[in-house]
Amino acid sequence: MISWMGSVCSSRYCMGSARSLIDPSGRAQGGVAPLCTGVPPRGRDTHPGTMSGGGGGDSPLWKYMFAGGTAVCGLGTWMHHGHVGPGFLAPVLLGLGGLALVFGSCEAMIKCVEALGERQKWNDFVAGTMAGLASNVPEIIMLGFVVAAAPRVAFVVTCLTLHVNALIFGVYSALLPKNETGHALLPSAITKLGADLLACAAGVFLALGTMMLTLKVFDAGDHRGEGLGAGDLYAIGIALLAVQVVSVRELLSRFSSADTTAPGAAKATEGPRPPLGPIVMYGAIGMAGSFLGGHAVGDFADALVDALSHRGYSEMVGAIIVSLFSGIASYLMIASAHFKKKTDLALSNVSGAVTQMPFVVLPCTLIMMATFAKLGVIPHLPHGAVLAIDLETTSVLLLSFPTLLVLWKSISDDGMVSKLETAVMVSVFGLIIYFLVQHG
């Protein structure tokens, strides 16, 4: 539910697009070195009309998805308000139509930022990063509807999505091209900036989970251990967003002016400077579509959680189902990019889904929860708290620490992923998800 936009977006570029430059030993280096391990160099996407971040090219698929999603959402809304057809059909139509509409909106936003990148003369990596960040805008708009309907569920699913995306990263690492020693090489941006972000997220999640547990056990704090107040949510959200801002500034200062094209890779041809009109048009389409699609997805998620709850399933079961369903489009895109040998594009989707969750989606969730509570959109708890401290909200935070720790160790030690590291990631992440669903 929460990760719908980030999962369906065809570009997740927080950490994913730079090429690893390696020495004969296979270790990632910052300088230029010949590629001699037998792994195809990770050059930029040179397909005409496509930047490394877009993934959409000139394909009209997003237009069909946008139009079809609008029609299906309209049908589902009519059935819901008119009480037409079986009770389950309207939410299903809203979910499917909203997913398609949000997918099309994301593609429109990516096209907007890609054209802006060409206009501003950004290199491929910076333009791809901006596209990935912009792809969160429709998600955050959609997220507002979910927070307004069920703020606690929104928080749980947001954090649980981190675990799901980490498992996808571990699985996909087994499919990456290997060098002669059997190791998969990672882009330098993942091993440098990505590792720092993972370490920061691990520390924040552990500290926050421990504090919540302490408040609950000792009945302490302004809200007598009931939960976190609006001030707490503002402080956490602003701190996490500040890290993301610094990360982007660091990215621009270290990578924007560097020629990251691998030796022997073809240079992307420069076309005419994109006009401003299409940039504004794509941006407006993306924002409008995300608003409508987000509303539909929020209605579907609310209905799904209610149905599972009435059948006696735990909240975590509903959350994991929503997380998996929300990622179907993204997983299909990852598979498509992989089979097309666009490893960087697939890897950027996988890694960005992990690194942007703690520093973009989660802080926006917390800030919206605090703001909606102050405006009276969502009710306060009996003692004035906004986010309840309970088994679910605490466990998804505390169990995020081992997930992030294993991820950090796997990518930061030597810039490569071994078969053992892949096995460790899949085993640990899978067990944590099992624990959350079975006992959370």
Protein Blocks (a to p, Z undefined) as FASTA:
>chain_A
ZZmmmmmpcbdcklmmbccdddfkopacfbdcddfehpacddddfbehiafklonmmafk
lmmmmmmmmmmmmmmmmmmmnogajfklmmmmmmmmmmmmmmmmmmmmmmmmmmmmmmno
pafklmmmmmmmmmmmmmmmmmmmmmmmmmmlmmmmmmmmmmmmmmmmmmmmmmpccdfk
opacddfklmmmmmmmmmmmmmmmmmmmmmmmmmmmnogajklonaccfklmmmmmmmmm
mmmmmmmmmmmmmmmmpcfbdehiacddddddddfklmmmmmmmmmmmmmmmmmmmmmmm
mmmmmmmmmnopafklmmmmmmmmmmmmmmmmmmmmmmnopaklmmmmmmmmmmmmmmmm
mmmmmmmmmmmmmnomaccdfkopabdcdfklmmmmmmmmmmmmmmmmmmmmnopacfkl
mmmmmmmmmmmmmmmmmmZZ
